[in-house]
């Protein structure tokens, strides 16, 4: 075993609160007259331009983020690593998926592709999957097995590392919070159209402002989006429609109620194909990882009759009220319903000659209903020289999921140089037989204590309860039903020796839902294992040099390990999984002409104390990249302020494909380039943006997912967007 160097030592009540908001309209106002709404300042307004936090003028650097139930906080005073991707950068990157939107974040690695069989766009943070309950929208859990639409997102906040203290639950690597576009104070009307992902054409309208005749108290934000066309895969077609509405109403000064709803339909035909070794075993079958250069990124290696259809509706309501100079009440709830059904082909490699066996997989329809809520009270007060910003309250999440057995059909042998077209087999589906329900109930209390301008403490704990149930003949009833309770504490300290420099240290603990695997090599495939407790230690520094923000973090995460035991082919918990490393992120402007976003992650990830599979001791967990780097540059041409050139570099580190680290997904580097011309015509801003991704058409494997296989990265793709602000 190679020795490792350690970096560190070892819901009805809520509804009543929300709908009681109108009573506050007649209550006496004790707060000052400063307006406290949830409206997001617009990036573009009629007749003038207002630069928002994270704007291109600031080099896409944000000054604050949402710290879970604790609310908005300055990044400089937060003892955690949080990276914000603002809407201006999402738009500049022509991003329509999560992976594209976070492409400039050097702490994030791609995991799933949105146009694959699962219509999900998943990423990894610090080597762990950030998914399911660890995706939120405005602080409310937003589980999804369909594409999360970027067109209604104002910014994306990634909390690197554990979040158990903040939300009760925790995926160890990180948490993704989509901040929605909200009603604007001034009239906004943006129209855009373009082409991406091959020749998928789209049109998008974004309107906001205040409703006439309401004295500016009622605000709205409306988005409508439609796309259709051919993707980069031969014979593949994609279409998607989205509509959303967000309303906010100022009941009285400092009290606002809000409502939002959105609906999306999506269908992709001719899905890309993943490639795997027999039984997902790269070390025992003599099948080597093929070179990506032997494949064509746009070729259909499966069948053009494959498809994925999905639909999602999400609606919510909330209240934000400053009751007086001390107390602020925040409450919200959301309900979501979604479904998907699919037919896809996976390819099982047969040795090293390019032959593969095509296997078709069919699903009748999976459905999920999700509810999420919080009721929180904030209190700001002084005790002597100490300033307190305390929060206490309750958060809740529940989802109910059901599906029928997946049907498989062997189509036959094919070859990467001459893929075979097979007729779609006729299949019949059994009734739903897999039902799952998971409920999280959490009580949180925290206090951010400031000792003058130089020292601040964050102290808190969450009492978390997880109830996990599964039933039906397709569920492992006896081994998937758990109830766990845990108090998960956190402590953090931030010291500012000078205003431009923050040094911090933190400890956080989290209750984590059990892992599961989709690998066909496991006899208990899809079984959810028992919950467990994970720990994280982190130290870091945040500084500003001129207009450039630099964040450095060193971390160590310790969680239970789960792997397939070759002795009995059972997926089980075995030992601990340790991820420790260093992250460096820089964002901002070098000068008026040059903006920089990028950095790197260097990590040492290994398995420790394994007893069922002792040979895995010291090995890197499957699919974990230990190195990755990103660099995005944007240059405004001197003398031509409306013309901007951009370039990007993306380094994807190698990833092991098996427990014993005998096979690897090779490292790869791709480059991007772009230009934008954004003149003002007749008082209106118009912009034309052209991007080339994977500029040199590099062949590479995008990711590996145990149970699914390898997915090719896209070849050179061109996107074009034309936008007008009216």
N, C-alpha and C positions, 0 to 999 in steps of 0.2 A: 504494500500500500504506500502511496506517495504521501508523506506527511503534509498536513495543511497548516498554514499559519493563520491563527485567529486574529481578526481585526478588533474584536471586543471580547471581554469576559462574558466566561460562561453566562273602537272606532265610532260608537254612537255619541259619546261625550264630545269627540272632536267635531262631529257634524253639528252638534248644538252650539259649540263655540263659534264655528264659522257662520252659521246662519243667524246667530244672535247679533251679527255685525250691524244690522240696521238700528238696533237699540242704541248703539254708540253714537248714532247721529244726533240724538237728543240729549246725550249725556254731556255734562259740562266739560269743557276742554281745559285740561291743566297743563298741557304741554305748550311749548313755545310755538310760534307760527311757522317755523321752518317746515317746509313740505317734506313728507316722508312717504313717497310712493315707491312702487316697484318698477316704474318705467325705466327702460334702458336708454341712455342718451343716444340719439341717432348718429350714424356715421355721415349720412347725407341728408340735407334738408333743403327745402325750396328757398332759393334766393341766397343761401350762404352755406358754408361748409363748417361743421363743428367736429373737431378731432376728438374721438373717444379714446378712452384708455385702451392701449394696445393698437393704436393706429399705425399706419405706414410711416407717418411723420415721426413717430417715436421709435421706429425700428421694430414695431410689433411687441414692444415691451409693456407688460401689464404691471400695475402697482399693487393690486389686491386680488383676492380670490375668496371663494366660499369655504369656510372651515367647518364643513358638516353642519350639524345642528347649532354650532356656535355662531353661525352667521358670517358675514363678510369681515375680512381682516386684512391688514397690510401684509404683503408677502415678506417684507423686511423684518417683521416682528413675529413671524410664525416659526416655531421650532420643528418644522417638517419640510420636506422637499416637495414643492408644488410647482408644476409647470403649466402655464396657460397658453393655449393657442387661440388668439383672437379671431373674430370673424373676418377681419380684413385680410389676414394671412390665409384663412380657409378659402376665401374667395380668390385670392391671388394665385393659389395653387390649383384652382379649378377642381376643388375636392367635392366629390359626391358620396364618398364612403368614409368611414372612420379611419381606416388605414391610410387613405390619401390625406385626410385632414391632419393626421398626426405624423406625417412623413418627415417633418422637420424636427420632431422631438427625438433627441438622441437616447432617451431612456426607454423608448417604446420599440418593440419588434412585432412585425406582422404575424398573425396566426391563422386567420381565415380570410378568404376572399369573398366579397359580397355577391359575385356572379357564379359562385359554386353551387353545389347541391343544397346548401343550407341557408342561402340568402342572408348570411350573417357576415359582419365585418368585425373580427375579433383581433385583439392585440395582446402582447405580453409586456408586463412591466416588472423589471427586476427578475426576469426569468419565470414569472408566474402568470397564469392567464387572468386577465381582468375581464370578467364576464358575468352574465346573469345578475345576481343581486348586487354586484359591484359596478353596475352601470346605473347611473342616476340621471334624472332630469330635474333640474332646479331643486336638488336635495331630496327628491322622492325617487325611490327605486323604480327603474324603468326596464324591467326584464324584457328581452326581445329575442325571438328567433327569426326576425326579419330585419332588413336593412334599416338602421337608424338614419332618418333623413337629415342631411346637413343643411338643407335649404332653410330650415327654421331655427338654426342654432346661431346664437350670438357669439358664443365662445365655448371652448372646451377646457375644463380644468382637470388635470391629472394629478392626483395625490399619490406620490410614489411611496410604496411601502404599505404597511398595515393601517387599517382604519377602524379596528374593533372598538376602541374607546369612543369614537365619534358616532358610529352607527350600530354597535352591538355585534354585527356580523363582520367578517373580514375575509377577503381573499388576500393572501399575504403580500402579493406583489404590488397592488395598487388599486385605485378607484377612479373611475371616469365619471365626471359630472357635466352633462350637457346643460348649458345655460340658454334658455329659450329667448328668442326675440320677443320683446315686449312693446306695448304701445309707446309711441314717441310723443314728445311734447309738441313738436312742430310737424307740419305736413310732410310726409315722405311718400314718394312714388318712384320705385325703381323697376325697370323692365330690362330683362336680359334674355339672350338667346345664344345658343352655341352648339358645339359638337364635341363629344368625348367618347372614350372607350371604343374606338373604331369609328363608327359613323352613327352613333346614337345622338340624335338631335333633340334639343330640349328648349323649352320656353318657360320663363319664371317671372312672376309678378309679385312684388312686395310693396304693400301700401300700409301706411300708418298715420296716426295723428289724433286729433281731438274731435269729437262729434259736435257739430254746430248746435247751439241752443242749450248746451249743458254747462255753460260757464267754464269750459275746459275740464270739467270733473270726470267726464267719461272719455276714455281713450280706447283706441282700437289698433290692432295689427292684423293684417290679413295677408296670407301667402297662398298662391296657387302655382302648381308646377305640373308639367306634363313632358314626358320624354318617350321616344320610340325610335327604333332603328337597329342596325346590325352592329354586333360587338366585334371585338378583335378576333374571336374564334370563328373559323369558317362555318357558315351556315347558321350562326347563332343570332337570335333576335331578342331584344329586350324592350319592355315598355313599363312605365311607372307613372302613376298619378298621385298627387298629394294636394290636400287642401287643409288649411289651418286658420284658426281664428283665436285671437287673444284679446280680452277686454279687461280694463281696469276702471274702477269707479271710486272716486274720493268721497267717502261717506261724510266725512268731516275733516278738518285739518288734521294731518298726521294719522289718518285712518283710511286705509284703502282695501277694498275687496277686489279679487281678480278671478277670472274664469278663462280657461283655455280648452280647446278641443282640436284634434287633428285626426285625419284619416288618410291612409296610404294603401294603394293596391300596386302589386308588382308581379310581373311574370317574365321569366327568362326561358327561352327555348334553345336547345343545343348547348348544354352545360359543358364546361371543361372537365377533363378526366384526371383523377389522381392515380399515381402509380405506387404499388407496394410490393414487398416481398411476400412469398407464401406465408400465410398466418402472421404477417407483419414481422417475421423473424429474419433480420438481415445477417445474423451471425451463424445460423445453423443450416442454411439451405444452399449455400454456394452461390447465391444471387448477390452480385455486387451492385452498389449504387451506380446507376448509369450516368454518363456524362450528359449534362443538359444540352450540350452542343449537338448531340445526336438527334435532338427533337426540334421541331418548328413550333415556335410559341403560338402561332395562329392556327395550327392544324387541329382538326377535330379528330381526336383519338378515340372518342366514344361514339355516340350516336346523336344525330340531329333531332330525334324525337324525344330526347330527354328534356325535362322541364322542371321548373320550380315556380309555384304560385304561392303568394302570401298576401295577407291583408292584416292591417292593424288599425284599431281605433283607440285613442287615449283622450280622456277628459278629466279636468281637475278644477278645483275651486280653492281659494285661500283668502287669508286675512292677515294684514300687517297693520298693527296699531300701536302707536306710542301713547300709552295711557297717561303718563305724566313725566316729570323730569327724571324719574328713576326707572319705571317699568315699561317694557315693550312686550306686546303679545304677538306671537307668530303662530299661525295654524294653517294647515293645508291638507288636502287629500286628493288622490287621483285613482281612477279606475281604468284598467286597460283590458281589451279583448283582442286576441290575435289568433290566426290559424295559418297553417301552411300545408301543402302537399307536394310531392315531388316524385320524379322518376330519374334516376341518375345511373351512370355506369362507372364502376371502378375497375382498374386494370391491375391484374396480378401478374407480375413479371415471371416468366418461365426461363430461368437461367440468364445467360448473358449474351444471347443472340438477337435481342430485340423483339422476341415473341412475348406476347402477353395474353392472358385469358380475360375476356370481358365478362363481367358479372353485372347484371342489371338489378337495381334495388328500387322498390316501389313502396310508397306510403300513401294511404288513403287520405287521412287528414289528421294533423295534430292540432290541438287547441290549447289555449292557456288563458286564464283569467287572473289578473293581477290587481291587487289593491295596496296602496301605500299611503301613509299619513304621518303627520307629526303635530304636536301641540306643545309649544315652547314659550317660556317666559324669560326675558332678559332683564337684568337689573344692573344699573350703572351707579356706583356710589363710592364714597371715600371713607376710609377709616384711618385717621391720622395722615401720615405721608403716603399711604397706599391707595392706589386707584384700582377699583374692582370692576370687572365686566363679567358678571356671573350669568350662567344659563342653567335652567333646570326644566325638565319636561319629559315627554314620552314620544317615542317613534314606533311605528308599526309597519310591517310588511307581511303580505300573505299571497301565495300564488297556488293555483290549482291547475294541474296539467294532466291531459289524457291523450292516449293514442292507441291505435290498433297495431297488431304485429306487422313489422316490415316484411314484405315479400321479396324473395330473391329468385333470380333465374339466370342460369349460365347460358350465355349467348354463343360462345365459341372462341377459337383462337384468332388472334390478329397479330400484326407486326407494325412496328413504329415506322417502317419505310413504306408500308402499303396497308393502311388501316382498312378493315373490312366493314361494310355496311350490313347490319343485321336488321331484320324486321322486328317491330315491337311485339313482344310476346303478350298474349292475353293472360291476365291475372285476375284473381278474385280475392277480396279482402274479408277478413274475419271482423267481428265486432270489436270495439275498443276493449282492451284487456289490461292496460297499464295506466294506473291512476296514481298521482302523487300530489301531496299537499304539504307545503312548508310554511310555517308561521314564525315570524320573529317579533317579539315584544321587548322593548328596551326602555329603561328609565335612565336618563342621563343627568349628571350634575357636574358642572365645571366652573372654574373661576380663572380668568386671566387677570393676574395681579401685576400692576406696574409700580416699580419703585423708582420714581423719577423717570427721566428720559433714557436711562442707561441700562436698566435691568427689568425684565419681565418674566413672570412665571406662568405656566399653564398647568393647572392641577385639575384632575377630574377622574370620573369613573362612570362606567355604564353597567347596569345590572341587566344582563341579556338572557333571554329565554328562547330556545330554539325547539320547536316541535316539528318533527320530520316523520311523515307517514307515507306508506305506499301500499296499494292493494290491487287485487285483480290477478288473474292467472299469469299475466305477463310481468308481474312484479315479484321481487324477492321479499315476500311479506315478513318472514321471520327475521330478516337481517337488515331491513331498510326502515324500521320504525324506531325512532329515537326521540328522547326528550333530554335536553341538556340545559343547565343553568350555569352562568359564570359571571362574576364581577370582573370586568376588564378595566384595569386602571391605566392611567397615563400620566407622565410628568415630563415637563419640558422647561428649559431655561434658555433665555436669549439675553446676551450681553452685547451692548453697543458701546465699545470704547470710543468710537467717533461716529457721527451720524451716518456716514457712508458705509460702515462696516458692522455686520451682525454676526456674532458667533453663537452657535446654539448646540444643545445636546438634548436628546429626548429618549424616552423609553415608552413603548406602547405594547399592549397585549390585546389579542383578539380571539374570539370564539369563531371557529371556522366550520362551515358545513363539510360533510364528508365528501371525499373525492369519488369519482367513478371513471370507468374506461369504456370506450366504444370498440376496443380491439377484439377481433374475433378469436384471438389466441387465449382470451380469458373465458373460463367456463361460467363465470358470474358477470358477464358483460352487462353493462348498464346498472349494475347494483350500486347503490349509494352507501358508502361506508359510514362509520360512526363519526360524529363531530369530534373536533379536537381543539386544543388551545395552542396558539403560536405566539412568538415573542419577537420584538424588533428593538435593536439599539441603533441609534443614529447620532452622528455629530456632523456639523457642517458650518459653512461660512457663506454669507451673502454680502456682496459688495457692489458698489457702483463706481466705475471709473469713467469720468466724463459722462457720456450718454449711453454707456455700455453696462448692462447688468451681468454679473458673473455669480453663479451659484455652484458651490462645491459641497458634495455630501458623501460621507462614508457610512456604510450601513452593514448590519448583520441581521439576517432573518433566520429563525429557527422554527421549523414546522414538522409535523409528522410526515414521514415518507410513505408513499403507497406505490406498489409495483406488483407485477405478475410473478408469482412463485413458480419456477419451472418444475418443481417437484410435483405439484398438483394442479398447475394452470389456474390457480385462484388469485384474483386481484385482491391484495390485502395490505394492511398497514404494517410497515416493517422499518423500524429505526426512525432516524430523523433526516430531514433534508435541510441543508444549510446553504444559504446564499449570502455572500459577503462581497462587497466591492466598493467602487468609487464612481461617482457621477460628476461630470462637469458640464454645465449648461451656460451658454452665453447668448444674450439677446439684446439688441439695441442698435445704436448707430455709432460707427467710427467717426463719421463726419456727416455733413449735410448730404453728401452724395452716396455714401456707402452704408447699407444696413446689413447686419450679420445675425443669423440664427443658427445655432448648432451646438456641437459638443460631442462627448463620448461617454460610454459606460464600459468599465473594465470590471469583470466579476470572477470570483472563484466560487463555483457552485459544486457541491459534492454531497454524497450520501454518507451518513455516519450511523454507527450502532446497528447496522443491519444484521439480523440473525437468520431470517428465513432464506435470504439470498446473500450470504456473506461475501460472495465474489463482487457484489456491487459496492462494497465499502470503498470510499474515496472516489467513486466514479461520478462523472457529471450526469445529472438527470437528463432523461430523454428530451430532446428538442430545445434545450436551454442554450442560447448563444452567450458565450462568456465575453465577447467583445462586439461592440457595434459603435458606429459613428455617423453623424449627419453634419452637413454644412450647407447652408443656404445663404447666398449673397444676392443683394439687390443694389444695383448701381443706377443712380439718376444722372443722366448725361449732362455735364455742365453746359449752360447756355440753352439747353433744351429741357426745361423742367417737366414737360409733359411726356418725355420719353424715358422709360425705365428698362434696363436690361437685368436679367437674373440668371443665376446658375446654381446648380445643386450637385452635391456628392452624397451618395448613400452607401455606406459599408455595412454589409450583413455578415456577421461572424458565423463560423462553422457551428453546426449543431449535431450532437450525437443522435443516432437513430435507434440505438439499442441500449439495454441496461449496462452491458459490459463495455460499452464504448469501442466496439470493433468496427463500426461503420459510421460515417459522418456525412452530413449534408455540407458540401464545400462552401467556403466563404465566397462572397461576390461583392463587386463594387459597380454601381451604376451611376450615370451622370445625367443631369437634366439641364435644360436651357429654356429661356423664355424672353419675351419682350412685351411691353405694355405701352400703349399710346393713349393718353387720357387728356385731351384738350377740353376746354370749356367753350361750348357753342351756344350763342344767344342766351347766356346766363345759366346753361344747364351743363352738367358734367357728363361727358360721353367717354367711354373707355373701350378699347379693343385689346384683347389679351391673347397671345399665342404662346403655347407651351409645347415643348418636346420632351417627353419623359423616356428614360433609357435611351439617350441620344445616340449612343454607339451600338444599339441593338444587341446588347450583351445577353447571352444565353445563361440562365441561372435557375436554380430551384428557389421558389419563393419561400416555401416553408415546408415543414413536415409535421403532420399531426398523427399521433399514434392511433391506429384504428382506421385512418383514412388514407394516409400515404403522402407522397410527394406531389406538389403542385408547381407547374412551371410558372416562372415569372413572365409578365407581359413583355413582348418585344417593344420596339420603338413605337410610341403612340403620340399622336398630335391632338391637342385640344385647342379650340378657339371659342372665345366668348366675346360678345358685343353687349355692352350695358349702357343704358341711358337713365339718368336721374332727372325726372321731369318736375 
